[in-house]
């Protein structure tokens, strides 16, 4: 799935082509490209080189500040980011989307969201999920997860995180009682930050809209940027892009939020558990 910048660049290039009255086949013929290359660029499935973007802008008659903005975006899409060095650990697509999000809506039936995990809790989760994993690899994965945490503290554009957690998440002593107590206290503190909301879905809620498993909805500041949806399962991760799938998951999240304890009651439960 394309990152935020890739999607923005793809959308603008398509808009310019249509504004110039050109069909993809005509653009491909003019530039000596395969037509599939135009499709990959305009759907965000590839990160075009700066000279390719320049050739398209020349053809579309785009000049001045608009041209410079789009060339800057094309350079940014190919720039190495902090997560590039952890490419062997996690999906760079998700982290790049998360990094560009204005809003993160998270349903977590098993573990605390990665952005709110303590180091010891993360180590316990990773070790449990990867039995037989060498200590050095576990340590590297913990480092990668901890590297995501500063996102919520960025001074100017930190995203809003609203997490709904199953009650089992805060009651299961992952890593032992002391590790879990510290993690619950961290959750309580996070819930009092202005850009973080934590709600607990109680056992008493019974059946609920999140029985199919964990998912995250990423919303973006741009009015033309559609939500990105991330679904995790034991056999792999997916990014459903069909509008009806994204709408179904957003409805599920709204129902989970509505069935959960209020943020105030959730904070009270976390405070109680942190003292046990």
C-alpha positions as CSV (number, residue, x, y, z in Angstrom):
1,X,0.0,0.0,0.0
2,X,1.2,3.5,-0.8
3,X,2.5,5.9,1.8
4,X,0.8,9.2,2.4
5,X,3.3,11.1,0.2
6,X,3.1,8.5,-2.5
7,X,-0.7,8.7,-2.5
8,X,-0.6,12.5,-2.6
9,X,1.9,12.6,-5.5
10,X,-0.1,10.0,-7.4
11,X,-3.3,11.9,-7.0
12,X,-1.8,15.2,-8.2
13,X,-0.1,13.6,-11.2
14,X,-3.4,12.0,-12.3
15,X,-5.2,15.3,-11.8
16,X,-2.6,17.1,-13.9
17,X,-2.8,14.5,-16.7
18,X,-6.6,14.7,-16.8
19,X,-6.4,18.5,-16.8
20,X,-4.1,18.3,-19.8
21,X,-6.6,16.2,-21.6
22,X,-4.2,13.3,-22.0
23,X,-5.0,9.6,-21.7
24,X,-2.5,7.2,-20.1
25,X,-1.7,5.6,-23.4
26,X,-0.9,8.9,-25.0
27,X,1.5,9.8,-22.1
28,X,3.2,6.4,-22.3
29,X,3.6,6.8,-26.0
30,X,5.0,10.4,-25.7
31,X,7.6,9.4,-23.1
32,X,8.4,6.0,-24.5
33,X,7.2,4.2,-21.4
34,X,5.1,1.1,-20.9
35,X,1.5,2.0,-20.1
36,X,1.7,0.0,-16.9
37,X,4.3,2.4,-15.6
38,X,1.7,5.3,-15.7
39,X,-0.8,3.1,-13.9
40,X,1.7,2.2,-11.2
41,X,2.6,5.8,-10.6
42,X,-1.0,7.1,-10.5
43,X,-2.1,4.3,-8.1
44,X,0.9,4.9,-5.8
45,X,2.2,1.3,-6.3
46,X,5.7,2.6,-7.1
47,X,7.9,5.5,-6.0
48,X,8.8,7.4,-9.2
49,X,12.2,8.8,-9.7
50,X,12.5,12.6,-9.7
51,X,13.4,12.7,-13.4
52,X,10.3,10.7,-14.2
53,X,8.2,13.1,-12.3
54,X,9.9,16.0,-14.0
55,X,9.2,14.5,-17.4
56,X,5.5,14.1,-16.5
57,X,5.3,17.7,-15.3
58,X,6.9,19.0,-18.4
59,X,4.4,17.1,-20.5
60,X,1.5,18.4,-18.4
61,X,2.8,22.0,-18.5
62,X,3.2,22.2,-14.8
63,X,5.6,25.0,-13.8
64,X,6.5,27.4,-11.0
65,X,5.8,26.7,-7.3
66,X,3.4,23.8,-8.1
67,X,6.1,22.0,-9.9
68,X,8.6,22.5,-7.1
69,X,6.2,21.2,-4.5
70,X,5.6,18.0,-6.5
71,X,9.3,17.5,-7.1
72,X,9.9,17.9,-3.4
73,X,7.3,15.3,-2.6
74,X,8.9,12.9,-5.1
75,X,12.3,13.3,-3.4
76,X,10.7,12.7,0.0
77,X,9.1,9.5,-1.1
78,X,12.6,8.1,-1.9
79,X,14.3,9.5,1.2
80,X,15.6,7.0,3.8
81,X,13.6,7.4,7.1
82,X,14.5,6.1,10.5
83,X,12.4,2.9,9.9
84,X,14.4,2.0,6.8
85,X,17.2,0.6,9.1
86,X,14.6,-1.7,10.6
87,X,13.3,-3.1,7.3
88,X,14.1,-6.6,8.5
89,X,11.9,-6.2,11.6
90,X,8.6,-4.7,10.5
91,X,6.5,-3.5,7.6
92,X,7.8,-0.1,6.6
93,X,4.5,0.7,4.8
94,X,2.6,0.6,8.1
95,X,5.1,2.7,9.9
96,X,5.3,5.3,7.1
97,X,1.5,5.6,7.1
98,X,1.4,5.8,10.9
99,X,4.1,8.5,10.8
100,X,2.0,10.6,8.5
101,X,-1.4,10.1,10.2
102,X,-3.4,12.8,12.0
103,X,-5.6,10.2,13.7
104,X,-5.0,6.6,14.8
105,X,-8.0,4.5,15.8
106,X,-6.9,1.2,17.2
107,X,-8.8,-2.0,18.3
108,X,-6.6,-4.3,20.4
109,X,-8.0,-7.6,21.7
110,X,-4.7,-9.2,22.7
111,X,-2.0,-6.7,23.6
112,X,-1.3,-3.1,24.4
113,X,-0.8,-0.9,21.2
114,X,2.8,-0.8,20.2
115,X,2.9,3.0,20.6
116,X,2.1,2.6,24.3
117,X,4.1,-0.4,25.2
118,X,6.9,-0.3,27.8
119,X,10.2,-1.8,26.9
120,X,9.8,-4.8,29.3
121,X,6.2,-5.4,28.1
122,X,7.3,-5.3,24.5
123,X,10.1,-7.8,25.2
124,X,7.6,-10.2,26.7
125,X,5.1,-9.8,23.8
126,X,7.8,-10.3,21.2
127,X,9.3,-13.3,23.0
128,X,5.9,-14.9,23.3
129,X,4.9,-14.3,19.7
130,X,8.3,-15.7,18.4
131,X,9.2,-18.8,20.4
132,X,12.8,-19.8,19.8
133,X,13.8,-16.3,18.6
134,X,17.4,-15.5,19.4
135,X,17.9,-12.9,22.2
136,X,19.7,-10.6,19.9
137,X,16.8,-10.6,17.5
138,X,14.3,-10.0,20.3
139,X,16.4,-7.0,21.4
140,X,16.5,-5.6,17.9
141,X,12.7,-5.9,17.6
142,X,12.2,-4.2,21.0
143,X,14.5,-1.3,19.8
144,X,12.4,-1.0,16.7
145,X,9.1,-0.9,18.6
146,X,10.5,1.7,21.1
147,X,11.6,3.8,18.1
148,X,8.0,4.4,17.2
149,X,7.0,5.8,20.6
150,X,8.2,9.4,20.1
151,X,5.5,9.8,17.4
152,X,3.0,10.7,20.0
153,X,5.2,13.4,21.6
154,X,6.0,15.3,18.4
155,X,5.7,19.0,19.3
156,X,3.8,20.3,16.3
157,X,2.0,17.4,14.5
158,X,1.6,14.5,16.9
159,X,-1.3,12.4,15.9
160,X,-4.4,11.7,18.0
161,X,-4.5,8.1,19.2
162,X,-7.8,6.6,20.3
163,X,-7.3,3.0,21.5
164,X,-10.0,0.5,22.5
165,X,-8.6,-2.5,24.4
166,X,-10.3,-5.7,25.4
167,X,-10.3,-6.0,29.2
168,X,-8.2,-9.2,28.8
169,X,-5.3,-6.9,27.6
170,X,-5.0,-5.1,30.9
171,X,-5.6,-8.1,33.1
172,X,-3.3,-10.7,31.5
173,X,0.0,-10.5,33.3
174,X,2.2,-10.4,30.3
175,X,5.8,-10.7,31.4
176,X,4.8,-11.2,35.0
177,X,3.0,-9.1,37.7
178,X,5.7,-6.4,38.0
179,X,6.1,-5.8,34.3
180,X,2.3,-5.7,33.9
181,X,1.8,-3.3,36.8
182,X,4.3,-0.9,35.2
183,X,2.6,-1.3,31.8
184,X,-0.8,-0.5,33.2
185,X,0.5,2.5,35.0
186,X,2.0,3.7,31.7
187,X,-1.4,3.2,30.0
188,X,-3.0,5.3,32.8
189,X,-0.4,8.1,32.3
190,X,-0.8,8.0,28.5
191,X,-4.6,8.2,28.8
192,X,-4.2,11.6,30.5
193,X,-2.2,13.1,27.6
194,X,-4.2,15.5,25.5
195,X,-3.8,13.5,22.2
196,X,-4.4,10.0,23.7
197,X,-7.7,8.4,24.6
198,X,-7.9,4.9,26.1
199,X,-11.1,2.9,26.5
200,X,-11.5,-0.6,27.9
201,X,-14.1,-3.0,26.5
202,X,-15.3,-4.9,29.6
203,X,-15.9,-8.7,29.7
204,X,-19.5,-7.8,30.5
205,X,-20.0,-6.4,27.0
206,X,-20.3,-10.0,25.7
207,X,-20.2,-10.5,22.0
208,X,-18.8,-7.5,20.1
209,X,-17.8,-6.0,16.7
210,X,-14.1,-6.9,17.1
211,X,-14.3,-10.7,17.3
212,X,-12.4,-11.0,14.0
213,X,-9.2,-9.6,15.5
214,X,-7.0,-6.5,15.7
215,X,-7.2,-3.6,13.3
216,X,-6.0,0.0,13.0
217,X,-7.6,2.8,11.1
218,X,-5.3,5.7,10.1
219,X,-6.8,9.0,9.2
220,X,-5.0,11.9,7.5
221,X,-5.2,15.7,7.6
222,X,-5.7,16.1,3.8
223,X,-9.4,16.2,2.8
224,X,-8.5,14.1,-0.3
225,X,-6.5,11.5,1.6
226,X,-8.7,8.4,2.3
227,X,-8.3,6.4,5.5
228,X,-5.8,3.6,5.5
229,X,-6.8,0.4,7.2
230,X,-4.4,-2.2,8.7
231,X,-5.6,-5.7,9.7
232,X,-3.3,-8.1,11.4
233,X,-3.8,-11.9,11.6
234,X,-1.7,-14.9,12.4
235,X,-1.0,-15.6,8.8
236,X,-0.1,-12.1,7.7
237,X,-1.1,-8.5,7.5
238,X,-3.5,-6.8,5.0
239,X,-4.4,-3.3,3.9
240,X,-8.0,-3.5,2.6
241,X,-8.4,-0.6,0.2
242,X,-12.0,-1.1,-1.0
243,X,-14.2,1.7,0.3
244,X,-16.8,-0.7,1.6
245,X,-14.2,-2.7,3.6
246,X,-12.8,0.5,5.2
247,X,-16.3,1.7,6.0
248,X,-17.2,-1.7,7.6
249,X,-14.1,-1.5,9.9
250,X,-14.8,2.1,10.9
251,X,-18.4,1.1,11.8
252,X,-17.0,-1.8,13.8
253,X,-14.6,0.5,15.6
254,X,-17.4,3.0,16.4
255,X,-19.5,0.1,17.9
256,X,-16.5,-1.0,20.0
257,X,-16.0,2.5,21.2
258,X,-19.6,2.8,22.1
259,X,-19.6,-0.6,24.0
260,X,-16.5,0.2,25.9
261,X,-16.2,1.9,29.3
262,X,-16.0,5.7,29.1
263,X,-12.5,7.2,29.0
264,X,-13.0,8.3,32.7
265,X,-14.2,4.8,33.9
266,X,-11.4,3.2,31.9
267,X,-8.8,5.4,33.6
268,X,-10.3,4.5,37.0
269,X,-10.0,0.8,36.1
270,X,-6.4,1.2,35.0
271,X,-5.6,3.1,38.3
272,X,-7.1,0.2,40.3
273,X,-5.2,-2.4,38.4
274,X,-1.9,-0.5,38.7
275,X,-2.2,-0.8,42.5
276,X,-2.8,-4.5,42.6
